[in-house]
Amino acid sequence: MSMKWWTGNLFKRSMVVVMSVSIVFASGCSLLPAEEEEEVLPEINPPQISKKPEYEVTTATLETKVQVIGKLISLEEETLFFTLDGKHLKELYVKAGDKVKAGQVIGELDVDDMVKALRLERLAFKKEEIAMKETLRGRDDMDPIEFEEKSIAFEERRQKLTDMEEEIGKATLTAPFAGTIVTLNVQKGDLIKAYAPIAIVADTSLFTPAAKLTKTELEKVAVGMEAVANLSSAGTYKGKVKQLPNKADEQNNGGGTGGQPGETKPERPEDFLIVEIKDLPKDLNRGTPLSINIITKRTENAIVIPPSTLRSIGSRTYVQVIDEEGKREVDVEVGQQTATQVEILQGLKPGQKVVGR
């Protein structure tokens, strides 16, 4: 029994010693200084030399264009106006959109004062006629010069009546041909200035794209050139320049003002560049804004490069060509140019590569 007790006690003491040694070893390790972690250095990339862009020499159709802003007008239209000044519009018989016949009355001015004056003048002239009859009866007894003077005075009074009648006739405005009132600028009671636009009558079946040109634009275009009209509300239509304006308006590219400040100059089809288009829709309105591209020059299968590849020194024009032999300079002859392409007449062939700047 004593042996058994001694053996068990020895085992317990052995276990205590082992555990104590483990604890001391673990605590001893924790007292050692921590090893430093290895510093991770960033990767250093060598600087890259920027590479200039390369472009292939190609062929394309080049077009040089003149773009102008215009509107739809009719080939048969007329701006109507009174030639009397300072009169009120007494009556207006139409409104915008009305169809009218040739000779139909559009409006009348208030010329009652002129009519009254004419009536009095006619009464006075009747007295002159009676007096002239008496003069004719006594012609043989009169001095020839005296008779001639009375005859001239009588004809002057007769001409005065004719002139007054003509002035009163100017108070009535009529349609020059059958058409539609596409523009109306006045209303009843307005004070009318001589030659101020009152209305525009037009044949709506003859609408066509038109534009006013500056002197510089007029120098670039000619009758027969291809043109493309773009109507935002109706699409794009191809045609040809049919007519050039009689005079270029350097101050305006689509307006209609002229003469004295604040005065509007009546528009005529002769004042516009006219583009002939055969397939325009029928439901369009006069005055619809549009843009017109007039093709002044076209080159088919032109050898082209981007403008950024073209270089020059003094009078020399050249490009940098790159091939299997490396990079070299080649002199070139330039032709037609657009915003995105340059035509090369001599020096390059399609398929070569050129270096941009």
Helices and strands as residue ranges (DSSP letters): H 2-31, E 54-56, E 58-74, E 77-81, E 87-92, E 99-100, E 105-109, H 112-137, G 139-141, H 144-169, E 172-174, E 179-184, E 191-192, E 197-202, G 204-206, E 207-211, H 215-220, E 226-231, E 235-243, G 269-271, E 273-276, E 289-305, G 307-309, E 311-313, E 316-323, E 326-331, E 333-337, E 342-346, E 353-355
